[in-house]
Amino acid sequence: MLSKNEFHPKDRFELSVFCNLVTAITEEACGVLARTAYTTFIKEAEDFSVALAKPDGTFFAFPGRSGVPTAVALPMDDVLARIVSWKPGDILLTNDPYLSGGMVTHTPDVTMIAPVFYEDQLVAFRWSFLHSSDVGGAVPGSLAASFTEVFQEGLRIPPTKLYQEGKLNEDLYNLIITNVRVPDQLWGDLQAMVSAFHVAGDRLVALFAKYGLERTNELIDECISYAEVKARAVIDSIPDGVYSFVDYLDDDINSPHPVRICLALTKASSEIHVDFSGTDPQVMAAINLATAGKKAHTWLTVGILQFLLTADPEIPVNGGVLRPISVHAPVGTIVHAVEPAALGGRAVSGIRVMDATFGALIQALPGQVPAAGSGQGLLPVISMPDMESGRRKVNILQPLIGGTGARPGADGYDGTHYSLGFMKNTPVEVIETDMDVLVHSYGYVRDSGGAGEFRGGLGVGLRAEVTAADTTVAIRGMERTRFAPWGAFGGQCGGLTRKLRTNPGRPNEIIHPKGSDFVRLSPGDLIEFATSGGGGYGDPLLRAPEKVAEDLAFGFVSKAEAEEIYGVVFQDGIDLVDLAATSTKRETIRQLRRSRSDVFTFCEARLAHEATWTEQAYDALGTILSTLPIYARPFAKQVLMDRVAGLDEAPSPVTPEFIWRLWKENTQTPCLTNTYCGQRVSTRPQG
């Protein structure tokens, strides 16, 4: 543990300059990658990053304005341990989440590592990842929510050198381009990463030459320690204590049952420990997190990182930020899945972890933490024949990110989200040029932001027309279709996500299930979907009437919501506020509604679920599941929840005794006594 009083850099001014210099190197490298990439999603949405790490894998420089800054918590140690020796010109490539020890989080995140040498010594590593549009697999784009195994999610490349001393590994190159749908695009993107590495390496070697080997290494360590000290200073502002929160995913894709994420955040001294005990088991769908049980993995600490970097924007983004944070993620849960669990849509679970983190922090720091954001990042993958190449075109049509939760003193941000705020939208002209579609509308969704004194950020909707035959679309990352983003301190829930509709308003309109992986379309077909908005903050009746009128004028809220929820009365025939009538109406609404003092506003669907499945019932279920092999747990959970839902005599709320009775009845059947492994289940906790 390093405190402010114990941190004594040799020269604070030199340290400040150096920290900014190494950050600038990563920013410049990101710019090179973006400008030279082939794929629209990389060039426009910028789902990538370039960083610098010490020889032990600790990041010391990460971009703050480009790419994905929270990737600073991705662990490199397992990959580095696999490589016996490094030579100048080596570049390692991998996209394997399991063999990389959690450094890669799903197969499209193709990742490279290259050494930096100075005076014949290994002094650093360059690191980069980008989200490829396709790495092979069962469907265009490689990922589908209903997949049950990582083997379905495309080519898996173990950590292997793509270049050895500058020479291309032809066998690996041929393996890659043979197994993906868009080989030219993928290879072009990989070459963009190599170009970024050249720039980053040259700039870093120049710094070593300027400061000398010994002093540069000292400054790198001081940068990391400086980030640690500043992070601890922010953590010190949190009162000591244990803060717990539970949030849910709508379902596990292949059944209607919610997925429960439990989080207990303990603040002691200047450190934070996060415990995910009680979280549901990994699922037979592509929403698992392969975190490898690391001390502070990105997807388990993203909420804490966002809080720290927001509370003090001057904290350097490097591995020092992680030193005060530790995590316990029980093996076999959705936050620490084991092979061969599918991972493609892992972001929805990671974002829900962030929501749960904010739910814990808002109890510790009321007035400083926002309500829940939209809770998802919707990525529609579209594919169609490419008449020139004879292959298929594959692209992400448009990343749709819902609004953030409202903040104390300010509305939520519209059309973006803290966890995915790095992801930029793609201009419509580019979409229509690259893919055979016509975009009819793309904009904010009215009334999607949770009402409050401060309104939740609005969701985003898109409607497009397909113009090519044999077009397919799959929606990844769709969430909050059932459990709306929660509001805070009287703020209301955000609007729900709208599922994929084909041909809306036509006789052949279809509303597709959330897990639809492969919807085939014909020329002239329409597709439409929209994301949820963020939760509101504070009583809607306290919102300034002129702000409500402004929202109405911009189309952010409807007149019905302005009048019925916000209690604002407008003069007849015009949208000017009648202040006297507004005051009277608001007082009437206050007298008619129930008094509320809760920190959180949960939606009716969540309240109904928790009225049946209490914490005690979940504890009993968790105890039962812990006696099973990891691979049997999701199946057993579904069987028991199905039984509860299908029995008229099931008590409400469900009691632990009833759960145990059902379990004893079901263990008499072969389906549970011989689950997956052909052996009777253990009576002792596993994993």
N, C-alpha and C positions, 0 to 999 in steps of 0.2 A: 504494500500500500504506500502510495506516494502522496504526501499532502503538499499544500501550497508552500508551507514554511520549509519543507524539505527539498524543494525544487530550486536549484541554483545553477542556471546555465552560465556559461563563461561570458557570453555577451548577448543580452536580450535583443538588441537591435539586429545583430547578425543573425540570430535565430529566427526573428520575425521575417527578415528578408529571405532566408533560406527556405523556410516553410512555404512562403509564397512562390518561390522559384520552382520547387519540386511539384507543387500543385499546378503551376503554369505548364510544366512539362506534360502532365497528364491531360490538361485541357487542350494543349496543342495536338497531342496524339489523338485525342477524341475527334478533333476537327478534321484531321487527316482521314481517319476511318470513315467519318460521315461523308466526306466529299468524294472518296474513292470507292465506296461500297456500291454494289450492283443492285441490291434489293431495295424496293421502295420503302419497306417497313424499317429498314436500317437507316436509310437516308433521311426519311421524314419523321418517323416515330422515335428514333434514337434509342432503341432497346439494346444498349451495348454499354461497355465501359472499358477503359484502359487505366491501369494502375501500376505502381511501383512497390516492390516488397523487398525486405531484407533477405539475406540468404536462408534464414529460418522460416520464411513465409509470412512474417508480420508485415502488413501493409504500412508504408510510411508516407505515401502520397496517393491521393484519390481525387478525382475531379469533383468539384462542388457544383458546377453549373452545367455539366454535360453528363449524359449517360445516367447510371444508376448508383448514386452515392451510398445507399445502404448495403450494396454488395461488399462493402468493406468488412463485413462480418462473415464472408465466405471463407472456409478453412482450406489452406493449401497443404497442411502438414502431411496428410496421407499420400498425396500425389508426389511430393518431394521425396518422401521416404522410399518410393518405388524406384527412383532413378539413382543408379550407382555413381555415375559421373556425368558432368556437363562439360561441353566444349564450346568455344565461340562458334556461332552459326547454328547451334542447336535450337529447334523450336518444337516443343511438345504440344500435342493436340489430344483432347479428350472431350467426350460428351456423355460419359457414363456416370450417372448420379451415385451409384453404389460403389464402384471401384475408385471413384475420386474422393470418397469419404465425405460427401456432402458439399464439395466445392461446386459441382454441377448440380442443379436442382431439378431439371428435366432435360430430356434428350435434345430438344432444339437449341439449348444453350451451349453452343460449340465454344470451347474454351482453349486458349493457348497460353503457354508459359515459355519464356525465353530468358536465358541468363545474360547478365551484363558483367564483362570482365574489365578490370583496370589494373595495369601493371601485372598481368598474368594472374590476378586474384579474382575469384568470384565475389563481386561486391553487392549484387542485387539481382532481382528478377523483374522482368516485365510480365505483366499479366493482362489478359483481355478476354472478354466473352462477347458474343452477340447471339441474338435470337434468330436462328435460321428459319426461313419460311417452310422448309421441308427437309427432313432427314430420312426419308423413306417411311416404311411402315404400312399399316393397313389402310390408311385414308390420306388424301391430300392434306398436307400440313402436319401429318404424322400423329396428331393427338386427337383423342375423342374422349368425352367425359365418361362413357360407359365401359371403356377398356378396363380389364381386370388385372393385367400383367404388364410390366415394363417391356416385355418382349414384343408387344404389339405396337410400341411407340417409336419404331424406326431403328435404324442402325445404331448399335452401341459400340463406341470406339474406346477401348481401354486407354489409359495414359500411355501414349506412344509418340516417339519422335517423328514428326512430319518432315523435318529437315535435320540432317546430321552433318554438322560442320558445314552448313550451307548447301548441302546436296539434298535434293528432293527424294523422299522415300517413295519411289514409283509404285511399289506394291500397295502402300496405304492410299496413295492418290487414286489408283485404279479402283480399289475397294470402295472408296467413298463415292466417286462419280458414277459408279455402276449401280449404286443402291439408292440414289435419291432422284426425285422427279424433276428437279431443276438444277442439274449439275453445273451449268454455266454460271447461274446466279450464286450458288453456294461457293464455288471456287473463286469467283470474283470477290465475294465478301471475305473469304479467307485471305486473299491477297491484300485486301484493304487492311486487315489486321496486321499482316506482315509489314506493310508500309508504315502503319502507326508504330510498330515496334522499332523500325529503323530510326524514326524521328526521336522516339523516347530514349533509345539507347545512345544516340549521338549527343543529345542534350545532357543526359546524366553523366556520361563520360567527361563532357566539358566541365561539369560542376566538380567532379573529382579532380580534374586537372587544375581548376581554379583554387579550390580550398585545400587540396592535398588529401591523401588517403585517410590519414588518421583523423584530421579535423572534419572531413565529410562524414565519416562514420559517427563521430561524436555528435555532429549536428543532426544526423538522422535519428539517433537515440534521443536527443533532446526534443526533437519534434514530437516523437511518440510520447515522451514523458509529459510534455506540455499539454497535449491533448488529454492525457489521463488526469492531470491536475485540474484542468478546466471542467472536465466531465464530473469529477468528484465534487467540485464546487457547486455545480447545479444539483447533484444528488443530495448534497447537504441541506438544500432548501426543502426537501421532502421530510415531513415528520416521520420519526421512527415508528414502525408498526407493520402489521400484516394486512394487506388489502386484497380482497378476493372478488372475483367476478366470473360469471358464466355467460357464454354466448353460444349460438347455435348456427350451424349450416342448415339450410332448408331440409335437406335429405341427403342420403348417400348415393343418389343417382339411380341405383338399381332397386331401391325400396323407398317407401314414403316416410321412413323414420328419420328424425333429425339426428345430426351429429353434434354431440356436446363437447365443447372445449372449456375446460376448467383451468383457471389461472389464479395462483396465490402469489402476490408480489410482496416480498419482505424487504423493507428498507431498514438497514442497521448501519450506524455510523455513515460512512460515505460509500456504501456498497449496496447493490440490489441483487437479490436472488429471486428467480422466478421458478415456481414449481407447477408443473402441469399434471400432477397426480389427480386422478378422477376423470381425465379426458378419455373419450371413447376410443375403442380400438381402431386400428387401420381398417380401411374399407375395401370392398371389392369394386372399386371405381377409381378413376384417375384424379383423385383430389388429395392424395397423401403427400406428406412432407418427409423427404429422406434427409434428415438432419444429422444422422450418424451419432446422435447423442453428444454433439460438440458443446463446449462450454458456453458459447454465446453465438449460435448460428443466426445468420441474417433473418430467416423467416420466423425465428422465435424471439428476436430482439428488435424487430423493425419499429415497433411502437415506442420502445425506450429510446432508440437512436433518433427517431423523429422528434421526440420530446426534448432530448438533450440538445440537438442541433438547432431546434427552434428557440429554446430558452436562452441559448448562447450561440448565435450564428458565427461567432469568431472561433469556435472550437475547430481545430484542423481535423479534417476527415482522414483518420488513420487508425491503426490498431490500438492506439492508446485509449481511445474512447471505450473500448470493450473491456479493459482491464478491471473496472469496478463491477462488471456484470457476470453473473453465473446463472446457469439454467439446469433444471432437472426435468428431463423429458422421458417418461417411462418407455422402455423399448416395447414395440408392438402397438403403440398408440398412433393415432393419425398424425401426431407431431413428431414421431420417431419411428417411421415405418421401416420395415425390413423387406429385403428382396424376396419375391419379385413384385411387390406392390406397384401399381401403376401410379404415375406422378404428373401426368401431363397438365392437369388443371390445378397444380399445387398452389397457385396464387390465391385461390379463393379461401383456402384454409389459412394461408399465411396472413391474408388481410383480416380474417376473422380473429386470428391471434392478436393482431394489432388493435382491433376493436375491443377485445377483452382487456388488453393492456391499458387502453384509454379508460375503460370502465373501472379499472383498479386505481389508476392515477387520479381520476376525477374525484374519488373519495378522499384521497390524500391531499389534493390541491384544488378544492372547489374554487372556481373563478379563474383557473389557469388552463384547463384542459377542455377540448371541444366535445360535443356530442358525437355519436357514431356517424361515420361517413357512409357512403353508398355501399361499401362492403363488397365490391366486385369490380373486375375489369373485364369487360365483354369484348372478346376478340372473334369477329366473324371471319372464318377462313373460306375463301371462295376459289373455285377451280373450274377451269374450262379448257377445251382443246386449243392448242397453239398451232394454227394452220401452217406457220412457217417452219417450225422445228419438228412437227409431228408428235411432240410431247404434250404435256398439259401445263398450262399456266397455273401457278399457285400463289396466292397473296392474301394477306390480311386486309380485308376491305377497308376497315377503319377501326382503330382502337376506340372504344366507347367507355369512358370512365365517368362514373356518376359523381355527384357533388360531395364536398366535404361536409362534416357536421358543422353546425353553427358554433361560433366561439364566443366566449365572454366579451361583450363589447363590439362584436362584428358578425355579419352574416358569413355563412360558409361560402367557400369558393365554388362557383358554378362550373360544372362539366369537368372537374378534375378531382383528384383524391390524393391524400398525403402519401400513401404507399406507392402510387403509380403516377405521381405528378411529373416525373421525368418524361413520361410518354407523350409525345406531341401528336397532334392530329395531322392527317394527311390531306393536303389540298384536294378538293373535289376534282379539279382539272387533271391532277396526276392520276387519281383513281380511274377516271374515265378514259385516260390515255393508255394506261397499263392494262386495264381489264375491260371486258365487254359488258359494261354496265352503264346505266344512266341514273344519277342520283337525283331523286325527286325532292327530297327534303333532308336537312341535317341541321339540328338545332336543339335548343333547350326544351325540356318537357314542362309544360305549364302545371303548376300545383304539385310538382314532385318534391320540392324542398319542404322539409318539416316546418310547420308553422311555429313561430316563437317570437319573443321580443327581438331575437336575432334569428333570421330565417336560415334554414339549412340550404346548402348549395343544391342547385338544380341538376337533375339527371339530363342525359342526352339521348335523343332519338334519331333514327335514320330510316329512310325509306328509299329503296332503289329498285330499278327495273333491270332485269336480265335481258341481254340481247343476243346471247349465243346459245346454241343447242348444247345439250349434254353438260350443263352447268350444275355444279353441286355447291352447297353451302353447309357449313357446320359451325355451330356457335359454341365457343369455349368461354369458360369463366363466368357463366350466368349464375347469379345468386341473388338473394333477397327477393325471391318471388313469393315467399311465404312469411318469413320473419322480417318485418320492416326494420330499418335502422332506428335505433332507439334515440329518443330525445332526452334532454337533461333540464332539471330544475323548472319543470313546467312546460318545456318545449315539446312539441308533438313529434311523432315518428315521421321519418321521411317516406316518400311514396315508394311503392313496390316496383320492382323490375317487371317490364312487360315482355312476355315470352315471344319467341319468333312466330310471326304470322306470315303466311304466304297468301298473296292475292287478297289483302284486306278490303272489305267492302264489296267483294265480288261473290257470285254464287258458289264458287269453288274455294272460298276462304278456309284456311286450316290454321288452328293454333297448335303449334307443335310442342310436345313435351320438352321439359328443360334439358334433358340429356340427349336430344336429337343429334346424331352424329353425322348424318349423311342424307341431306334433303336434296333430291334431284329436281332441277328446274328446267323450264322450256323458255324459248324466247317470248318476251312479253309478260312473264311472271313477275310479280312484285314481291319483295321481302320487306319486312318492317319489324323493328324491335326498339326497345328503349330501356335505359338503365334507371335504377333507383336514385333518389335524391338523399341528401344528408339529413340527419335529425335536427330539430330545432332546439334553441337554447332560450330558456326563460318563457314566461307567460305571454302568449300571443296578444293578450289584451293590453300589454304594456308596450307593444310596438308603436312607434310614432306613426300617427295617421298619415302623415305626408310620405313616410316610407312605404306604407301600404299602397297609397295612391300611385307612387312611382313604380312599384312592382306591377300594379295593374296596367299602367301605361305602357310598360315594356313587354307585357304579356307573360310575366313571370307567375302571376297568380290570376285566377279567374275572379269575376265580380262576386260570384257565389261564395268563394272562400274568403274574399276580402270582407264581405258582410257577415257571414255566418261564423267564421272562425276568428277573424280579427276584430269583429264587431264595429267595422267602419261603415258609416252611413254616408251616402253620396247624395248630392242635391239632384232633384228630378231632372232627368234628361241629360245630365252632364256628369263628368267624373271629378267634380270638385267636392271635397270633404265638407260635410256638415258637422262641425265640431261639437255643437251642443247636442245634436241627436246621437252622435257617436258616443259621447260621454254617458248619455242615458242608456243607450243600448248595451254598452259594456258593463255597466252596473247591473243591468237585468241579467246578463249572461252569468256574471259572477254569483249572483244570488241563486240561480237555478242549478249550477253545477256543484259537484262534490268538491269539498276543500281538498287540496293536494299539498303534501309536504315531502313527497318522495324525491330522491335525487334523480331517479330514472323514470322515463315513460316508455313502457313496453307495449307492443302491439297486442291485439286480442288473441292472435294465433299463438303467440308465446305464452300468454297468461293461461290460455286453455290447455296447452301442452303441460305446463308446470303444475296446473291444478290436478292433472292425472299422474304425471311422472314427477313426484316430489324428489327432493334431495335424498331422502331416506330410501326411496325406491331405487334411485340410481346407485346408491351405495351398495344395496343388495345385489343389483345387477352386476356392478363392477367386481364385487367379491366373487361371484359365480364365474364371470369371464376370466378372472385371473387364474383360475384352476385349469384353464384349457391351453393347449398349444396356441401360439400366436395366430396361425392360419385358420384355426377353428373359431376364433372369437367373433368375427363379423357375422358368420353364419349363425352362431348361437344367439347373438344379440337379435338378429332379424327374426329367428324362430320365436323367441320369447316375446318380443314386441308384437309380432303378428298374433300370437295367442291372446295377449292382453286385449288387443284391438278387436279380436273376433269373438270374445266371450261376453255374453250378456251379463253373466254373473260376476264379471271383474269389478272389484270395488273402485270407487273414485273418491279420493285418490287411491292409487295402487299402493298396497302395503308391502313391506319387505317379506312378511309371512306369505303373502299370496305369490310373490315372485319365487320364493323358495319352493312353494308347493308345485308351481308349474315346472320348475326345473327338475324336481324329483320325478314328476310324471314323464317329462320328456326324456330323461336319461334312461328310461326303460326302452326307448326306441333306438334302432341301429343308427339313425341319422346323426345322433349326437354322441353316442358311445363309440363310434368308429369314424369320427369326422376327419377327413383328409388323410390321416396317417395310418388308418387301418388298425389302430390300437385303442383300447379304452382310455378315456381322458384321465389325466392325473387329478388327484385330489389336493395337490399342493399348488400354490401360485407359481406361474411360469414367467420367465423373463423379468 
